[in-house]
Amino acid sequence: MFLSRVEINPHLSKTMWTLASPQRMHAIVAASFPSAQDAEGRVLWRLDRLGPAQYILVQSSVKPDFTHLIEQLGWPQSGQQWETREYGSFLKALEEGQRWRFRLCANPTHSVKALGNGRRGKLLACGSANHQKEWLEAHAKRCGFNLTSFELIGRDLLRFQRKSEIVTLGVAVFEGTLEIESADTLRGAMMTGIGRAKAYGCGLLTLARVGE
């Protein structure tokens, strides 16, 4: 596994156009790998900020090549490079009882049962901030960790076109601290992503040492 980060230039019109659609971002991230088919289902990404800087953070099973991304959304004339680090050893070192700071960008949803006629239930976004927080609390146990403290630091409603349909995503960004209850379960959740809309910048959980 690899974790990569590349800074983007938010002042470019091409960057603003790309960021306006998770579908376009998905395409440019997928193009960072030798075979989009091999990468399908194994790549998680999200947009991150660190002070005034804006980044695309990518978790993948193979090393990416962000040359095209820098050419389109970065500072290619400056010789800009991206950062990639091996991530598997970090995941293997996770143990029960450890405490970490975390960040998660997610697409909290819930299912509403259909009334009769054998119809399937409908999947809806968790609309309120409280509902989104409850979603994370419910998923924490399933993903092998306990929440010791957390807050909802960002919410957005994204609408974009995918082929002939309009897709609407409710996105929530959480930060806080957690304690590992099951390292194997947490590793699995981190590798596959948490929740839905993983192709569109949701599901990537990252950890940092408490105090960082």
Helices and strands as residue ranges (DSSP letters): E 2-8, H 13-19, H 22-30, H 36-39, E 44-50, E 53-60, H 67-73, G 76-78, E 83-86, H 88-92, E 99-106, E 109-112, E 122-125, H 129-142, E 145-162, E 165-180, H 183-192, G 198-200, E 205-209
